[in-house]
Amino acid sequence: MAGKTPALWRLAAGREIDCAADRIAGIVNVTPDSFYDGGRHDTVAAAVAHGLALAREGADILDVGGESTRPGAAPVSGAQEIERVVPVIAALAAALPTVPLSVDTYRAGCAAAALAAGAVIVNDVSACSFDPGLLEVVAGEKIPATCSCTAWDGRTSCRPIPATTTWWPRSWPFSK
């Protein structure tokens, strides 16, 4: 990011990330059907061990998700998603207090539970379009939300969001 002005990304719990340097996010999928890792980290113990290994290998942020966005993946309930991600986030927050944790969810309830467990970023594949309450959680906590440039339709595909460029200007005030 040579030539860029230093910029701080304000996270939950009064934390910040200096965005003047490139950052690496490690992915911790706590799902049995992940397209990324094939479900190798679908238990709390396996997911925590994977997160610890990613941090040792240089990940600056860990992103924990509990529902696969793989086309054709079976949906999970909000309660099941919380059951998958919250214990992992809590354990990683205790073991790695300086590593920012992100929760990969489109559900307000899961985001709120993950933030209470130690997450400081919300990563939403739907750009807050699946659960309108998610934007309220993010705004209420005054934390950043990353919103993917694709929209997952819930079962069959990930496709570009035409309105992504109009969403970012509206979301910026929430991160200040």
C-alpha positions in Angstrom: 0.0 0.0 0.0 2.9 2.3 -0.8 2.0 6.0 -1.0 -1.2 5.6 0.9 -2.0 7.8 3.9 -2.2 5.9 7.2 -5.8 5.1 8.2 -7.1 3.5 11.3 -10.0 1.1 11.1 -11.9 1.4 14.4 -13.1 -1.9 15.7 -15.3 -2.9 18.6 -13.9 -2.7 22.2 -11.9 0.4 21.4 -9.5 -1.5 19.2 -8.0 -0.3 15.9 -6.1 -1.7 12.9 -3.6 0.4 11.0 -4.7 0.0 7.4 -1.6 1.7 6.1 -0.1 -1.8 5.9 -1.6 -4.8 4.1 -3.3 -7.2 6.4 -3.9 -11.0 6.2 -7.2 -12.5 7.3 -7.1 -16.2 8.2 -10.3 -18.1 7.6 -11.8 -20.4 10.2 -14.8 -22.3 8.8 -16.7 -24.2 11.5 -18.8 -26.1 9.0 -18.9 -29.7 7.9 -19.4 -28.7 4.3 -17.0 -25.8 3.7 -16.0 -25.3 0.1 -12.8 -23.8 1.3 -11.4 -26.5 3.6 -13.8 -29.4 3.1 -15.0 -29.4 6.7 -11.7 -30.1 8.3 -12.4 -27.7 11.2 -16.0 -28.4 12.0 -15.5 -29.0 15.7 -14.7 -26.3 18.3 -11.4 -28.0 19.1 -10.3 -28.3 15.5 -11.4 -24.8 14.6 -9.6 -23.3 17.6 -6.4 -25.2 16.8 -6.7 -24.0 13.2 -7.2 -20.4 14.3 -4.1 -20.6 16.6 -2.1 -22.1 13.7 -3.2 -19.3 11.4 -2.2 -16.7 13.9 1.2 -18.3 14.4 1.7 -18.3 10.6 1.0 -14.5 10.4 -2.7 -13.9 10.1 -3.5 -10.4 11.4 -7.3 -11.1 11.6 -9.2 -14.3 12.1 -12.6 -14.6 10.4 -14.9 -17.3 12.0 -17.9 -18.6 10.1 -20.5 -21.2 10.9 -22.6 -21.5 7.7 -21.3 -22.6 4.3 -22.0 -20.3 1.4 -21.0 -23.0 -1.0 -23.7 -23.3 -3.7 -26.0 -26.1 -2.8 -25.0 -26.1 0.9 -27.7 -27.0 3.4 -29.0 -24.0 5.4 -28.4 -23.9 9.2 -30.6 -22.3 11.8 -29.5 -19.1 13.6 -29.2 -21.2 16.8 -26.9 -23.7 15.1 -24.7 -21.0 13.6 -24.3 -19.4 17.1 -23.6 -22.8 18.6 -20.8 -23.3 16.0 -19.1 -19.9 16.1 -19.5 -18.4 19.6 -17.4 -21.1 21.5 -14.6 -20.8 18.9 -14.6 -17.0 19.1 -14.6 -17.1 22.9 -11.7 -19.5 23.0 -9.7 -17.6 20.4 -10.4 -14.3 22.1 -9.0 -15.7 25.3 -6.0 -17.3 23.7 -5.2 -14.5 21.3 -6.2 -11.2 22.9 -4.3 -9.0 20.4 -5.7 -10.7 17.2 -8.9 -9.1 16.0 -11.7 -11.6 15.4 -14.4 -11.3 12.8 -17.6 -13.2 12.6 -18.8 -14.2 9.2 -22.6 -14.0 9.4 -25.6 -12.4 7.9 -27.7 -12.8 11.0 -28.1 -10.0 13.7 -28.5 -12.6 16.5 -25.3 -14.4 15.6 -23.4 -11.1 15.2 -24.6 -9.9 18.6 -23.6 -13.2 20.3 -20.2 -13.2 18.6 -19.5 -9.6 19.5 -20.3 -10.5 23.2 -17.9 -13.4 22.9 -15.0 -11.3 21.6 -15.5 -10.6 17.9 -14.7 -7.0 16.9 -15.7 -7.1 13.2 -18.8 -8.4 11.3 -18.3 -9.9 7.9 -21.5 -10.3 6.0 -21.9 -11.9 2.6 -25.3 -10.4 2.0 -24.3 -6.7 2.6 -26.9 -6.5 5.3 -29.7 -7.4 2.9 -30.8 -10.8 4.5 -31.3 -9.5 8.0 -32.1 -5.8 8.3 -31.4 -6.1 12.1 -27.7 -6.7 11.3 -27.1 -3.1 10.3 -28.7 -2.0 13.7 -26.3 -4.3 15.6 -23.3 -3.0 13.7 -24.4 0.6 14.1 -25.3 0.1 17.7 -21.9 -1.3 18.5 -20.2 1.4 16.3 -18.1 -1.3 14.6 -17.0 -1.9 11.1 -18.8 -4.4 8.9 -17.2 -5.9 5.8 -19.8 -6.6 3.1 -18.8 -8.9 0.3 -19.0 -7.8 -3.3 -21.1 -10.8 -3.9 -24.6 -11.7 -2.8 -25.3 -15.3 -1.8 -28.8 -16.2 -2.7 -29.0 -18.6 0.2 -28.6 -21.8 -1.8 -27.5 -21.7 -5.4 -25.1 -19.0 -6.3 -22.9 -16.1 -5.4 -23.2 -13.2 -7.8 -22.1 -9.6 -8.0 -24.1 -7.0 -6.1 -24.8 -4.2 -8.6 -25.5 -1.8 -5.7 -22.3 -2.4 -3.8 -20.8 0.9 -4.9 -23.8 2.7 -3.5 -23.8 0.7 -0.2 -20.2 1.7 0.8 -20.9 5.5 1.0 -24.0 4.9 3.1 -22.1 2.5 5.5 -19.0 4.7 6.0 -20.6 6.9 8.8 -21.2 3.8 10.9 -17.4 3.1 11.1 -16.5 6.7 12.3 
